[in-house]
Amino acid sequence: MIYDVVHRTTYRYEEPVDLSYHVMRVLPRVLPTQRILRAGTIVTPAPVRVQDGTDYFGNAVTHMSLEEPHAELVVDARALVEVRAAPVPDADATPAWETVRDALDGGGLPVETQAVEFVRASPMAAIDDAVRDYAAASFRPGAPLLACLLDLNKRIRNDFTFDPRATNVATPVADVMQMRRGVCQDFAHAMIAGVRAMGLAARYVSGYIRTYAPQGQIRRQGADASHAWVSVFVPGAGWIDLDPTNDLVVGEEHVVLGWGRDYGDIAPIRGVILGGGAHRLDVSVDLKPVSDEDQA
Amino acid sequence: MEDLRLNRAAPSDADATAPPFDEMVTGAGQIRSHWQALMGALRTLAPGAMAERMERARRQYDENGVTYNVFAESRQPQRPWQFDLIPLPVPAEEWRDIEAGLVQRANLLERVIADVYGPQSLIRERLMPPALVQANPAFLRACHGIKPANGAPHLHFYAADIARGRDGRWRVCADRVNAPSGAGYALENRNVLMRTLPEFFQSANVRRLTPFFELWQTALAQLAPRARENPRIVLLTPGPYSETYFEHVYLARQLGLTLAEGADLTVRNAKLYLKTLGGLQQVDVVLRRLDEDYCDPVELRPESAIGVAGLVDAVRAGNVTIANALGAGVVETPAMMPFLPGLAKHLLGEELLMPSVETWWLGQRAVLEEVAGRLDDYVIRPCFAGDMLEASVVGAQLDAPRRRHLLERLRAAPHRYVAQARMHKSAMPVWTQNGLVPRPLLMRCFLIRHEGGYVPMPGAMTRVAADDNGFDISMQRGGAAKDTWIIQHEHAPIVVRPRASAAREPLRRSAGELQSRLADNLFWLGRYTERLDNAARLMRACLMRAPAGGSSAREIAEFQVLAGMLAARGLIERPIGGLPDGRAMAEALGHACGPEGGLSHLFQALQRIAPTVRDRLSADMWNVVNEQVRDARLRFESQPGDLDRLLEGMDYTIGVCAAFHGMAAENMTHGSGWRFLDLGQRIERASHGVSVVHDVFAASGQGAEPWLRLLLEVSDSAITYRTRYMAAVQPAPVLDLVLCDETNPRAIAYQLRQIETHLCELVRRDVRAYSQPEQRIARAVLAGIELFDVERVGSTFDRAAMAALDALLGDTRARLSDLSEAITRAYFSHVKTAQSIGYEIGPAAEPRP
């Protein structure tokens, strides 16, 4: 499936900003399951410096700075991306979760070093008893790893209520666990903390999901949103993406921007401004499926 | 994971029966040979001499402002420097071994840091556990992949705390890598000891410290990413609230660096600049004393207000070198220690020369279980930076429930803890009133990287414990610092390396690059000291008229005018109405001078701003603005309501302000820093003068003689008037003296003339005269006063004359306020507040229906 993704971020400042510095992670990452046909950002006003690179986790990152006074900053990130579904192993054939846990802890099976990084609690995915106890219910002794993870994925979809007013970007996992409410980011963090509490590896994935207009309506442009889900490490199969917000195994309807330990590692646009006073932020995302003819 | 199995970091020091090693005396009771000269010198001192020398040394530390924790909020007592005058001598052969061990360790740590921020092959090959990096908050992911420009090392300056165990071996107790402190204190300890006990040095051949600092200077210059004759190097400090700020100021002076706070620096197009009055000046090298995660709010801690936005990007672009490199602190964790012997073999092909104190990392299950079984032998410490506030736990001191609780905590996050053997540190003598007593010691050694290798300072900062419990030694816990002597053989030549750039320094008359922030703060220091002076003078005048039974009507009227002035300045809450009695008066003024009063606010403002310009003030000026201002404040706050005490306090305060301004005039070079201090003072005095004249004339109407006397008194011009005019007090001469006379340093015209001169001197020579807005305002306001016809006012003093005077004063007042703003716009960085953005909203996709 090919998607035309437009992600527009607009900052409107009450007073002019004299200087600003930004770190952006708004271009999709190249993956075995994801081909980037075209991608680029347009920033208005024009930055004095734009430097593209790769961050510690291998995500595409852009550093930029603006040095002329501006009252509005618009970042348009646009990409044409081809996505294929990754093969999903037979859940019952995956190793027992305890075996994987022990391997990650340094005994037994050799594992990728980079998976170890995603076993420990991270700043926005703190582990406490509540999240540990909640997750533990999905990990029966000796059960196959992926079966446990799919169960947890489903329970979060069922037990948690979508409520954008309940949380903000910095709400800790502990609060989310108590309220059982939040948005995709909260559900992802809760699942990550739970998986890690079991001694397993989970990372946070930032990206987009295809949406469907309700029956009889036309897709509204720009009405999509950034999305977040979880990637779990399954020895033999590698990383498998699970979407606890929708109880899905990620197929060809998600576009990956990048990943990190939690949201803090992969926030789309972050920065420091000098001046500016109060500001308003608008984000619009449009994920449009493109047929091959359209593309040509 | 076999190759990660338990690694004994050190031969154990656990022979519990052996006594601690004695640095001075052998087991046979003999004084060791390298102590004999020193002890001989000590014996020749007259009885009581040591006490006197201690006192002399204390005075020197005080005078030089050596403190460990300087708090600008001065009610917090500054901790005086704790020291002991008996140095620790180290014989040459022993020092050679210490040097070799520390040089090797610095090389090793440098290689480890380079790997952690590069290929990470040590983790992949399991030579160290991944958690030491990945779970370590000192690992800065934003800095991964950055190589210091121009082949510079990550680890430029390294310090190690070492101690000697009962077996006589030195061990490393802590590696200091992030932003090590202490080298400046070590130098100051040496300087003070040389001045207070010169006889100690006569028979000993002690290696000098200064060549090390000269070498450091060259080494820093070599870090510059671009070839430059005179690279610009700044010492980045968190500012006066830092507990080692004294050392930052001291080192900056010693190494010839510009002391800069985050607000003095700015990044433009990935280059680092210093904001100065002369514009932006590119910075090549930063000697960093700011903790690394605070250095850049864009890529490191977003909440940091003391860093420089964009700094990481500037480093990544290779335009500036930071020493130590951002992220180097990752190897500071004691959890590294057990793995160093293996790393030394792997990376250097060598055995680790100097062991670490016996340390176990609990992140491996087998290790944790073994330690759990022998908890009595260990201290359990958190090993990662963010957790360091969590207290260490001494296993042997735990009862059973606490022990269980600790083990639970360890099992929940074992990778965050180490177990360290308690080390029985060696002891050396400390001088006390009751003679010499032995105290355990810890020695901090320093190394710099120079031309590809590490060079140790031939000396150290040795600290001794406050008591003879040999486990915890730190300045925070009341320890004392000592000089450390590296004894050299008679014939060893003193190698003084010449500075790399032998080019002669051209003579300079000004620094020319005063930071805008400092100019701003000096300006306000000038304003606040003058404001304090003015307030004290008004209050004194008021106090002297304190209504009593016999007060005349005139005295009471004058008192009312003065009280009105105080109220207008916010120094008392409201004018004192009617015929006040002494008690009401004492209450109002007592409150004004009390902890919440207007005068107290002035003191606070002064005490906040003074430390920010401390390195621009001489020791004497600092003493006045620090100690004496505090004294003055305490005088008021200790005796509220006692009128005589208040009067004395006012006299004292006025004296303090006079001392400060006198020293500014006489002791500061009359460069741009002084000009801004003086500008602040002049603008403040002119504004004050204008309102005093206005208030007095408004009260007196016709300019009656008693009122004119009051004006002369408050303007501190009474004596001048008397010598010029004898007794006759008339409006015209009084106005001339306080308003227009450019030779009277209290007159408004005098202030304006000075202001104009400063503003002309500050502007570059090639600019047309009066081309700048602030210069034009200054000229205009002075011209207004100069052109005012005092004679006409004086001879008639009718309503028209009064109106003319009113207009002049109103106009002058408005223009002075414009002037202050124009100066602010022209010169002060006027740092807009930085704010972090991008944390407002996260992804919020709805679940599909």
Contacts between the chains, C-beta under 8 A, distances in Angstrom:
chain1	res1	chain2	res2	distance
A	11	B	837	6.8
A	18	B	832	6.2
A	19	B	266	7.4
A	19	B	268	7.8
A	19	B	309	7.6
A	21	B	267	7.3
A	21	B	298	4.6
A	21	B	309	5.0
A	21	B	310	4.5
A	21	B	313	7.1
A	22	B	298	7.6
A	22	B	838	7.5
A	23	B	298	6.3
A	23	B	299	6.2
A	48	B	268	7.7
A	48	B	269	5.3
A	49	B	269	5.1
A	49	B	270	5.7
A	49	B	313	7.9
A	51	B	270	7.5
A	51	B	313	7.2
A	51	B	316	7.8
A	51	B	317	7.3
A	53	B	316	8.0
A	54	B	145	7.9
A	55	B	141	7.4
A	55	B	142	7.8
A	56	B	141	4.1
A	56	B	142	7.4
A	56	B	144	4.3
A	56	B	145	7.2
A	57	B	141	7.8
A	63	B	313	5.0
A	63	B	316	7.6
A	65	B	267	7.4
A	65	B	268	7.8
A	65	B	269	6.9
A	65	B	270	7.4
A	65	B	310	6.0
A	65	B	313	7.3
A	67	B	268	6.1
A	67	B	269	7.1
A	105	B	365	7.2
A	106	B	1	4.5
A	106	B	4	6.8
A	106	B	129	7.3
A	106	B	364	6.8
A	107	B	1	6.7
A	107	B	365	7.5
A	113	B	120	7.5
A	113	B	123	5.7
A	113	B	124	5.2
A	113	B	130	5.7
A	116	B	130	4.6
A	116	B	131	7.3
A	116	B	134	6.4
A	117	B	130	6.9
A	117	B	134	4.4
A	120	B	131	6.9
A	120	B	134	6.8
A	120	B	135	4.7
A	120	B	415	7.3
A	157	B	847	7.2
A	162	B	846	5.8
A	162	B	847	5.3
A	164	B	844	5.5
A	168	B	841	7.7
A	168	B	842	7.9
A	169	B	839	6.0
A	169	B	840	6.7
A	169	B	841	5.7
A	169	B	842	4.0
A	170	B	839	7.0
A	183	B	842	7.3
A	183	B	843	7.2
A	183	B	844	4.4
A	183	B	845	7.4
A	183	B	846	7.9
A	184	B	843	5.5
A	184	B	844	6.6
A	184	B	845	4.9
A	184	B	847	7.9
A	185	B	842	4.3
A	185	B	843	5.2
A	185	B	844	7.2
A	206	B	843	6.6
A	208	B	845	7.7
A	209	B	845	5.6
A	209	B	848	7.9
A	211	B	845	7.9
A	211	B	848	7.1
A	212	B	848	7.1
A	214	B	849	7.1
A	224	B	845	7.4
A	225	B	843	6.5
A	225	B	844	5.2
A	225	B	845	4.3
A	225	B	846	7.2
A	226	B	842	7.5
A	226	B	843	3.6
A	226	B	844	7.1
A	226	B	845	6.6
A	227	B	843	5.3
A	227	B	845	3.8
A	228	B	842	7.2
A	228	B	843	4.4
A	228	B	845	7.6
A	245	B	845	6.7
A	245	B	846	8.0
A	245	B	847	4.9
A	246	B	847	5.2
A	246	B	848	5.4
A	263	B	842	5.7
A	263	B	843	7.9
A	265	B	141	7.2
A	267	B	838	5.7
A	267	B	839	7.3
A	267	B	842	7.5
A	268	B	838	7.6
A	269	B	838	5.0
A	270	B	298	7.5
A	270	B	302	7.4
A	270	B	836	7.4
A	270	B	837	7.3
A	270	B	838	3.3
A	270	B	839	7.1
A	271	B	298	6.1
A	271	B	836	7.2
A	271	B	837	5.5
A	271	B	838	5.6
A	272	B	297	4.9
A	272	B	298	4.9
A	272	B	302	7.6
A	272	B	309	4.2
A	272	B	310	7.7
A	272	B	834	5.2
A	272	B	835	6.9
A	272	B	836	5.4
A	272	B	837	7.3
A	273	B	834	7.0
A	273	B	835	5.9
A	273	B	837	5.8
A	274	B	309	7.3
A	274	B	831	7.8
A	274	B	832	4.6
A	274	B	833	7.5
A	274	B	834	5.2
A	275	B	832	4.1
A	275	B	833	7.8
A	276	B	832	8.0
A	276	B	835	6.6
A	279	B	837	6.8
A	281	B	837	7.6
A	281	B	840	5.1
A	281	B	841	6.6
A	283	B	841	6.8
